[in-house]
């Protein structure tokens, strides 16, 4: 099975860091974020990866090359304009297998990719979304009212629990082919909704893992802290 990694974004929320280096190439510990992901994929038996690049694309090619250093085969598709979190599929479709992994190139996780792939196949799904539980604390009293503006309940600073997308998907090539186009912007939520509306089976997978979307300076600082403190181990036996 092959994978498509998304690494074309500008990472504006991490400025000024990303003014000179793309977010997936920023270091966590002694490895770039995307390098950690690639080695995790290799450990799951996925050694053929397409990387969608755009912003400062030459830095990815210079640092990662063809993947030989990592024991992998890396190829690239280049976004001439931002295509969203699913649009690059259209450019890479002819390079991907019938079932393939799609994921953001700027996240940190201990997700077991092999178990995710096995779940997708067992479900015979057109798409499988990797999910993660999130707790959101509301710092106010939340009021529930009826149509007559009468109070039904009053919850003081409640905690709300959600399942969120990890930015990791397994997709069936034949299912997504009619939806994606080579140069049309498309985001992953819109792709999932389009599949669901077509009657396709969109499964959700939950694993007991760690996940961090490195989108803000605080997230990046946290990522380095948990690695330096040994709370999150990087892939073993790195070359």
N, C-alpha and C positions, 0 to 999 in steps of 0.2 A: 504494500500500500504506500502511496505517495502522500506528501503533504504540501500545502500552499501556505506560506507564512506572509503575513501582511506587515510590511515595513516601510510604507510610502508616506506616512503622515509626517506633519511638521512638528508635532509635540509642543504646541504653543503654551500649554499649561506649565511646562517645565522650563520655560525661558528664565534666565538667560543661558542655562546649560545647553539647550538644544539649538542655540544660535550657531554653534560650531560643530556639533556632533548630533546625529539623529538619535532619538530616544532609545531605539533597540540596541544601539552600540554603546550606550552608557554603561559603565562598569558596576557590577554588584559583586563585592568581594574582589577577586582578581580576574573575573571573566565578564565579558559583555553580556547583557541580558539575552540577546538573541543567540549568543553562543551557548549559553546554558540550556536554552530551549532546544537547540539543535542536538546537543549531546543527550538530552533526555529522550528526544525522538529516536536517536540512534540506539539508545538502550532499549527502546520498545520495538526495535527491528525496522524502523522507518529510516532508510538511509538515502532516499532519493527525494529531494525537497526543492520546490520552486519558491523563490522569494520575490514578492512584488515590491519593487522599490520605486522611489520618486524623488523626494527631497534628499539632496546630497547622496545620490545613488552611487557615485563613484567610491565613496568611503566603504560601503558594504562590499563592493567587488574587490577593493584593495585589501580589506581585512579578512574576508572569508574566502575569497577566490572561488575556485571550483569545488571546494569542500574536501580536497585531498588531505589536508592537514587534520581534519576531523574524522577521516575515514568515511566520508559521505560524498554524494554527488549533488552539487548545487548548481541550479540554473536560475536565470533572472528574467522577469518581465518588468518592463518599465512603464509607469504611469506618466503620460505627458500632461495629464490634468488629474486632479483628485477624483478617484472613482468610488470612494466609500469603502465599507468593510465587506462588501460582497462583489462589487463591480470587477475587481481584478480577476475573478474566476473566469470571466469571459475571455480574457487574454490568454489564460493558462490552460483552458479546458482541454485542448488537444494534447497537453503534456501530462494529464492526470489520469489515474486509474478509474475504474468504474465506481469504486468507493474510495473517497479520499478525505484527508483531514484538512480543515481550514482553521487557522488560528491567528490571533494577533501576535505580533512579534515583540511585544513590550510588556509581557506579564510574567509573573513569577508564581510557580505552582508545583505541587508535588502530585498532581493528578496522575493516575496510572493510565497512560494512553492505551496500553494493550487491552485493559479491561473495558475502557470506553469503546474501542473498536469492536471487541467481541460482543458487547451489549448491542451496538448498532446492528451488527450482522444478525444476531439472534432475534432482534425485533423486526427484521426485514423492513427497516425504516427508510424513508426517503431522506430524512435528515434527523440527526440526533444533536441536541444541544447539551453541552456540559454546563451544569448548574451548580450554584454555591449558595448556602444560606447566609442571609444578611439580617442583622438586627438594627433597626432604626429607632432611636429614642426621640420622642417628641417632647420638647422642653416647655410645653404649655398644657393647660387643661383643654381636652378635646370634647366638644359638645356634639351630641347626636340629637337632631330635632326632626319632627315630622312635618307634613305639608302645611300644618297650621302654625308653624314656628313654636311648637311646644317641646319642651325638653324631654327627651327619651332617656338619655344617659349622660353622665358626666365622668370622663376618665382623666384623672390627673397624671400628666406626664407618662402616657402609655408607651410601651415598647411594641413595635410592629415588626413582624418577622416575614421575610420574603425569600423567594428563590430568585436569584439573578443569573443572567447569562455570564459565563466566564470568558466569553470570546473564543471558545473552543467548540468546533463543530465537526461532525462527520457527515459527509454529503454523498448522495448517490448521483453520479454524473448524468445519467439519463433523465433524472427527475429535475435537475436544475438547468439543464441545457436549454429548454424552451423559454426560460425566464431571463437568463443572463445574456448580455451582448458585449462584444469586445471593448467598446469605448463608451458604454453608458454607465453613469453613476448608479450604484445600488448599494444600500446598506443591508446588513445581515437581518435586522428585524423585518424589513420589507420582504426579503427573500423568504423568511420563515412564514410570514403571513400569506404570501402568494402561494406557497406550497400547501399550507393548511387549507386555504380557500379552494384549491384545486382538488381537494379530497385526499391529498397525500398524507402518509403517516409521519408526523413529526414527533419524535420521542424526546424525552428529557432524562438526562442521566445525572445522578447525584453520587458523588464519591466522598469518602471520608479523607479529605485532603486539605492542604493549605493552598490559598490562592490570594494573590495581591495584584491588582491592576495598578501599574506604576504610572499614574496620570498626573500626580501633583508633587510638588517638592516634598511635602510631608510623607507621601507614599515612598518616594525614592530614599529618603532618610531612613524610614522604617525598614525597607528592604535590606539596606546595608547593615542596620543594627541587628536584625534577626540572623543574618548570615554570620556576622562577626561574633555573635554570642553563641553560635552553634545551635540555634533554635530551628534552623532550616539547613539541612545538609545539601550541598551541591552534588551533582552526579559524580560517583566514585570513579577512580582510575582515569582521570582526564589525561589526554595526551599532552 
